[in-house]
Amino acid sequence: MNGAVSALLVYGGAALAEIGGCFAFWAVLRSGRSALWLVPGVLCLLVFAWLLTRVDAEFAGRAYAAYGGVYILASLGWLWAAEGVRPDRFDLLGALLCLAGAAVILLAPRGVS
């Protein structure tokens, strides 16, 4: 599997884990759910952090910056799938712009300076 596909898979898993973990906190603190929701929420956030270390990037900041574009797209998927709100064309355009930026950050050829 090439580096770009591998990174997208890792970022996709990380995004789902982060959104799931953050949603657990949202459910407890904003929606009145049981504090037991925090147990899987914390586990999801641990998986999220671990997955970000699996991306083949020399610097953490660059890996996190590229992840941001994938996170935005995954968040819109969550909006639709879990919250029942269909993203509009501006949501999708913004996500595509962010993904393009993420690709430039992660895949740009970098020489030794």
Beta strands, then each sheet from edge to edge (+ up, - down):
end
